Amino acid sequence: MNFIVRSIISAMLLSLVCSSAWADEYSETKTMFANAGESNLFDSAYGYALFPTIGKAGFVVGGAYGKGRVYEQNKYIGDTSMTQASIGFQIGGSGFSQVVFFEDKRALDTFTSGNFEFGAEAQAVAITAAAGATSNTAGSSATASGGKNNAATTSAGYTKGMLTFTIVKGGAMFDVSLGGQKFKYMKR
């Protein structure tokens, strides 16, 4: 039974990571976040890291992985990858998109200096479109309201020069766990 559950979770994670279309996924992901109320941050932030698809799976021990691009003042400057490890009560798999905004050059330089980690206390603001839900994280908050175009309105503040948003793309996962994200930057 345990082998079957792990195999299913592995297959779900692999399909989520591999199913992304490479052609225009970055501009589509940026548009998705902009339609969710974050368009002003793309213009006002010094830079951002954009991850079209991150696959996540877990059964007690979990993990996530995704590739992205880093932009400085809306100019593509390099690639990044994100890995996440977690432990706790979790089962299932899901896929999500993520954007990390950098308030200023210092925050971008910190992120691109090599390997960067968000500790277990750092949480992303989850944008829940068309659900009328509210989500709070340490230092940030978000409110979401449904609509025909699946748009959501959010508001949050930078923490140590960075601000992270995620949008769930699909899957089913129950997750009450502790973990952290590690990013690796590769200059273009």
C-alpha positions as CSV (number, residue, x, y, z in Angstrom):
1,M,0.0,0.0,0.0
2,N,2.8,2.4,0.9
3,F,4.6,1.7,-2.4
4,I,1.4,2.4,-4.3
5,V,0.8,5.7,-2.6
6,R,4.4,6.8,-3.2
7,S,4.1,5.8,-6.8
8,I,0.9,7.8,-7.4
9,I,2.4,10.8,-5.7
10,S,5.6,10.6,-7.7
11,A,3.6,10.2,-11.0
12,M,1.5,13.3,-10.1
13,L,4.6,15.4,-9.2
14,L,6.3,14.3,-12.5
15,S,3.2,15.1,-14.6
16,L,2.8,18.5,-13.0
17,V,6.4,19.5,-13.6
18,C,6.6,18.1,-17.1
19,S,3.2,19.2,-18.4
20,S,4.1,22.9,-18.7
21,A,4.2,24.3,-22.2
22,W,7.6,26.1,-22.6
23,A,6.5,28.5,-25.4
24,D,4.9,31.3,-23.6
25,E,4.4,30.0,-20.0
26,Y,6.2,33.0,-18.4
27,S,4.1,35.7,-20.0
28,E,0.9,33.6,-19.3
29,T,1.9,33.2,-15.6
30,K,2.6,36.9,-15.3
31,T,-0.8,37.7,-16.8
32,M,-2.4,35.2,-14.4
33,F,-0.9,37.1,-11.4
34,A,-1.7,40.4,-12.9
35,N,-5.4,39.4,-13.3
36,A,-5.3,38.3,-9.7
37,G,-4.6,41.9,-8.6
38,E,-0.8,41.9,-8.7
39,S,-0.3,43.9,-11.9
40,N,0.9,47.0,-10.0
41,L,3.7,45.0,-8.2
42,F,5.2,44.0,-11.6
43,D,5.6,47.7,-12.3
44,S,6.6,49.0,-8.9
45,A,8.9,46.1,-7.7
46,Y,12.6,46.4,-8.5
47,G,12.5,42.8,-9.8
48,Y,10.8,39.4,-9.5
49,A,11.3,35.7,-9.8
50,L,8.5,33.9,-11.7
51,F,7.8,30.2,-11.5
52,P,5.1,29.0,-13.9
53,T,4.7,25.5,-12.3
54,I,6.0,24.1,-9.1
55,G,5.0,20.5,-8.4
56,K,4.5,19.4,-4.8
57,A,3.8,16.0,-3.4
58,G,3.9,14.4,0.0
59,F,3.1,11.5,2.3
60,V,4.4,12.5,5.8
61,V,7.6,13.7,4.1
62,G,7.1,16.0,1.1
63,G,8.9,17.9,-1.5
64,A,8.4,20.4,-4.3
65,Y,10.4,21.5,-7.3
66,G,10.1,24.1,-10.0
67,K,12.1,26.2,-12.5
68,G,11.7,29.9,-13.1
69,R,13.2,33.1,-14.4
70,V,14.5,36.1,-12.6
71,Y,13.7,39.6,-13.9
72,E,15.4,42.9,-13.0
73,Q,13.3,46.0,-13.8
74,N,11.2,43.8,-16.2
75,K,14.4,42.5,-18.0
76,Y,15.1,38.7,-17.9
77,I,18.5,38.3,-16.2
78,G,18.8,34.6,-15.3
79,D,17.2,31.3,-14.3
80,T,16.3,30.0,-10.9
81,S,15.1,26.7,-9.4
82,M,13.2,26.1,-6.2
83,T,13.3,23.0,-4.1
84,Q,11.2,22.5,-0.9
85,A,11.3,19.9,1.8
86,S,8.6,19.5,4.4
87,I,7.7,17.1,7.2
88,G,4.3,16.8,8.9
89,F,0.8,15.6,8.3
90,Q,0.5,15.7,4.5
91,I,-0.8,13.5,1.7
92,G,-1.4,14.1,-2.0
93,G,0.0,16.3,-4.7
94,S,-0.6,19.7,-6.2
95,G,0.8,22.2,-8.6
96,F,1.1,25.9,-8.1
97,S,2.6,29.1,-9.7
98,Q,4.7,31.4,-7.6
99,V,6.1,34.9,-7.9
100,V,8.7,36.5,-5.5
101,F,8.8,40.3,-5.7
102,F,12.0,42.2,-4.8
103,E,11.4,45.6,-3.3
104,D,14.8,47.0,-4.2
105,K,18.2,46.1,-5.6
106,R,19.5,44.9,-2.2
107,A,16.7,42.3,-2.0
108,L,17.4,41.1,-5.6
109,D,21.1,40.9,-4.9
110,T,20.5,38.8,-1.8
111,F,18.3,36.4,-3.9
112,T,20.8,36.2,-6.8
113,S,23.9,35.9,-4.7
114,G,23.9,32.1,-5.1
115,N,21.8,29.8,-3.0
116,F,19.0,31.5,-1.1
117,E,16.7,30.0,1.5
118,F,13.3,31.0,2.9
119,G,13.2,29.5,6.4
120,A,10.2,27.6,7.8
121,E,8.7,30.8,9.1
122,A,8.5,32.5,5.7
123,Q,5.1,31.9,4.1
124,A,3.6,32.9,0.8
125,V,0.3,34.8,0.4
126,A,-2.0,32.3,-1.3
127,I,-4.3,33.9,-3.9
128,T,-7.6,32.1,-4.0
129,A,-9.6,33.2,-7.0
130,A,-13.4,32.9,-7.1
131,A,-13.5,31.4,-3.6
132,G,-14.3,34.3,-1.2
133,A,-11.6,33.1,1.1
134,T,-9.2,35.0,3.4
135,S,-5.6,33.9,4.1
136,N,-3.2,35.4,6.6
137,T,0.6,34.9,6.9
138,A,3.3,36.3,9.1
139,G,3.6,40.0,8.2
140,S,1.3,39.7,5.1
141,S,-2.4,39.3,4.4
142,A,-4.6,38.6,1.5
143,T,-8.3,38.7,0.8
144,A,-9.8,37.1,-2.2
145,S,-13.2,37.7,-3.9
146,G,-14.8,35.6,-6.5
147,G,-15.8,36.8,-9.9
148,K,-16.5,35.6,-13.4
149,N,-13.0,36.2,-14.6
150,N,-11.5,34.4,-11.5
151,A,-9.8,37.6,-10.4
152,A,-8.8,38.1,-6.8
153,T,-7.8,41.2,-5.0
154,T,-4.8,41.0,-2.6
155,S,-2.9,43.4,-0.4
156,A,0.4,42.7,1.4
157,G,3.7,44.2,2.5
158,Y,7.3,43.3,1.9
159,T,9.2,41.3,4.5
160,K,12.9,41.8,4.4
161,G,12.5,43.3,0.9
162,M,10.7,40.3,-0.5
163,L,7.0,39.4,-1.1
164,T,5.8,36.0,-2.3
165,F,2.4,35.0,-3.9
166,T,1.2,31.6,-5.0
167,I,-1.8,30.5,-7.1
168,V,-2.8,26.8,-6.9
169,K,-3.2,25.3,-10.4
170,G,-4.6,21.9,-9.5
171,G,-4.3,18.7,-7.5
172,A,-5.5,17.6,-4.1
173,M,-3.3,17.9,-1.1
174,F,-3.9,18.0,2.7
175,D,-0.9,19.7,4.2
176,V,-0.2,20.6,7.8
177,S,3.6,20.6,7.8
178,L,6.8,22.5,8.4
179,G,9.3,23.1,5.7
180,G,11.4,25.6,3.8
181,Q,12.2,26.7,0.3
182,K,15.7,26.8,-1.2
183,F,16.4,28.8,-4.4
184,K,19.4,28.4,-6.8
185,Y,20.2,31.2,-9.2
186,M,22.0,30.8,-12.5
187,K,23.0,34.0,-14.4
188,R,21.9,34.2,-18.0
